[in-house]
Amino acid sequence: MHIVGDVDGQVCIIVDDMVDTAGTLTEGARALEGEGASAVYAAITHPVLSGPAIKRIEESPLRELVVTDTIPLRPDARDCKKVFVASTATQLAEAIRRIHNEESVSSLFV
């Protein structure tokens, strides 16, 4: 994996839509660490977290993996100290309210 730019001494955040087996995610975290990143975090929307994902995350340099509750976590993922789940409930409720009141939903994301 090749890192573009200077991350030496920087806190890095990996952002993606989905993490499945966490192979690419954890390799990216290792590459950033190898280039001198002071800390590596990740923010992922959909946490599939199948197969070896949790073992890879636990053994990786990731300090924290922030995911949403769009997919229920399996027990080992719920128990992983590096995984933090952010609720989508407020955002979804507001979108439903706006649709019902014929208000803009896109303005929630701008």
N, C-alpha and C positions, 0 to 999 in steps of 0.2 A: 504494500500500500504506500502511496506517495502523498505527502502533505504539501500543499501549496501555501506559501506564506510562512511567516516567522511566528511560531507559537511559544518560543522559549520564554518561560516565566509567566505565561498567560493562563488564565482560567478558560477552559474550552467547553463549549456546549454543543453536543451533537443533537440535531433535530431531524426527526424522520416521521413518516406516517405510520409505520408498522415495524415491529420486531417479532420475528418468528423464532428461529433457533439461536439468535444473538451472535452468530459467527462474525458477520460483517461489522456489527456494532462493537464487539469487544476487540476485534482486530484494529478498528479505527481508534479506539481508546488507547490501545497499546502503541500504535503509531504516533499518536499525539504525545503520549508520555515519553516515547523514545526521542521525540524532537524537543523535549524540554518543557512541555506543558506542566504548570504547577498543580493543576487539578483538572479532571475531566468529568463532566456530568452529561446526561442525556435526557431528552424530552421526546417521548414517543406517544402518538395518539392511540394506536391500537396494540395492546400487549398480547399477542398470540402466545408467546413464550412456550413453545413446544420443545419436546425432546431435551437436549442438553442445555437449553437456554439458561436456566437458573444457575447451574453449576458454572457455566461460562461467565455469567455476570458476577457471581461471588468470587471467582478467581481472577477477575479482570481489575484493571486500575480504576474503573468507574467508581466514583464516590457515591453517586445516587442516580437512579433511573426513575424519572417521573413519568407516569403513564396515566391515562384516563380510565374510567370505569366502563368503557364501551364493550369490553369483553371481560367476563368474570375470570378472576385469577384462580389457578389450581392451588391446592394447599401449600406446596413448597414455594410458590411465588408469593403467596400471602405472608409466609413466614420469613421471606428474605428481607434482611435489614436494609438492603440497598434499594429496594423498590418502594416508591411512594405513589399512592393512588390519589389522583385528583378527580373529584366528582364533576360530572357534566350536567347534573340535575338543574342547577340554576340557569345555565345557558339554554338548555332545552325548554325549560318552563317559560323563559322569556320569549323564546322563538315561537312557542305555541300561543302565548298571549298575544304577540304581535300579529300572528296570522289571523287569529280570531278577531282582532280589532282592525284588520286590514291596514296594518302599519308595516313599515319597512323592516325586513329581516336582515337584509344585506348590511344595514348600518351597524348591526351587532359585530360585524367582522371587519370593519374599516378602522 
